[in-house]
Amino acid sequence: MHSENSMNSSLDLTPMGREMAVKLVRRLLAGYSNLTAPDPQAYLAALVETMESYPQWAGERAIMRVEEENNQFPPSEKGLRVWLEEIVRPARFIAQHNERSAEQLAERDRLERLGKETDVEHRTKVVNRVLGDLQEWGFKFKSLGDAAAKATQAQEPPYDDRDVSETA
């Protein structure tokens, strides 16, 4: 059963720790009256070790899955790990996506600040270089004059679409 806290924190990927893992493994195995593992202590230890490296909400969902499937046998350590991975995968993807997005936004802010810090002279050189490259590639411009300097001061394009024609 999900608590309201676990529903709200389903993106929290913090491992639950040993104490909570022990509680959840006991809850998981409570429905099986005769556990016939060759080494019950090693089996319990393996389940706890697997469970403790996942968030609490994922362990709770895995227990619900065991209850829903109503198996006669408890899950193996590998089976439990597969279920936990399936449960956590979407939250990990979202967390990684959010991390990448935050990095991209920070980079964009840095580049925008850098752009504002450059002086008019530098921007004029860049515009003139780009215009020169375009002319080398066959673009022709009518009456540019000192359009680069005007454009960088006004921060507008040095020409409008009517002034540019491409040669074939």
C-alpha positions, 0 to 999 in steps of 0.5 A: 500500500502506498503512503501519500508521501511515497506517491509524492516522492516517487522521483526520489531515488535515494536508497532506502537503507538496511533498516527499511529493507529488512522491514519490507523483505519481512513484509514481502515474505510474510505471505509465504508460510513455508520458505524452503530455501536451502540457506534461508539466512543467505536468501534473506540477506540477498533480498535485503541487500538488493532491496536496500539499494532502491528507494522505499517507494520502489520496494513497496511497489515490488511487494504489491506486485508480488501480492498481485501475481499471487505466486506460490513461491517467493521471488528470487533475488534476481527476480526482485532486482528485475522488478525493482529495476522495471519500477525505478526505470521511468523515475531514473529516466526523468531524473536524468532528463531533468539533470540534462535540462538543467545543465543545458539551461545553465549553459544557455544562461552562461552563453547569453551572459557571455554574449551580453559581455562582448563589446560592439567592436568584437560583435562587428568583427564577427558579423563582418566575418560571417558576411564575408563567408556568405559572400564567398559562398555566393551570396550577394548583398545590395548596399550593405555599407557599414551594416555590420556595425549598425546591426551590432549596435542595434542588435538587428540583422544587417539586412532584411530578406529583400536585400539577399539573393542567392546565385546559382 
